[in-house]
Amino acid sequence: MEQLQRVARSERLSDQVAAQLQRLVVDNGMKPGEKLPSERELCELLGVSRTVVREAVRVLAVKGLLDVRRGGGTVVRAPDSALVSELVTIMLRSGTNAVAFTHLHEVRRLLEVEIAGLAAERRTPADITLMEAQLQQMERHAADVELWATADVAFHAVIAAATQNPVYGILLGSIADMLVEVRRAGARLPDTAQKAYRHHTAIYERIRAGDRIGARQAMQEHLRESEETFQQAWFVAALSSPK
């Protein structure tokens, strides 16, 4: 293990070990499920105690890089947007809800328009089938806010997957919790589900047709409508809240 070196004592040992283990995973291109050296081997290679190694592994597990399996050692973890989503939500929540959602919509305009365009160029028949299924779910659950919101967000996730670039899925997944909240807020207004369905259908049709420019335009129009709907819903909620 040439990447691992005996650590210096100038800074916290567990931080140094965590940094070395992260480099080990990245530099070797280790795949999800691949095992790291055993705890005993790491102690010998790094010249540190089991306590230090365990703390370093714990830190990387919290970051989502490693997974500690009972009786199965420590393995590289598959990318997981759930942890990123939690962290992003916490960060956005550091301000007021209005500010948080303004920031969210700004990110969506940058991210999802490009996703739609790439999906139109790269979608497969399987991707189209999945989009159709999510449209059906949205239509079926239009009267159920939670199920409709979940289906709506899932439709956008399918478009991200159709880019054939998994990073887009991770990025979009990182704001998934906030996206569900946007749908819940919008559902306070009548016809929100119906308007979203029409916009989604337009996006789907442009992607299916392989029309990159049309898909981008359809997504831009959808996001514009979504932002206006949220602003109206926020205003209604503010008026109805007790003084």
RAJODA-V303471 format. One record per run of one state. SS is the DSSP state (H for helix, E for strand, - for the rest). FROM is the first residue (numbers start at 1). LEN is the number of residues. Records with the same first field share a line. If there is no record, write none. Layout:
SS->FROM-LEN ; FROM-LEN
This chain:
-->1-12 ; 28-7 ; 36-3 ; 47-3 ; 63-3 ; 70-3 ; 77-4 ; 93-4 ; 123-2 ; 141-4 ; 162-4 ; 174-2 ; 187-5 ; 209-3 ; 241-3
H->13-15 ; 39-8 ; 50-13 ; 81-12 ; 97-26 ; 125-16 ; 145-17 ; 166-8 ; 176-11 ; 192-17 ; 212-29
E->35-1 ; 66-4 ; 73-4
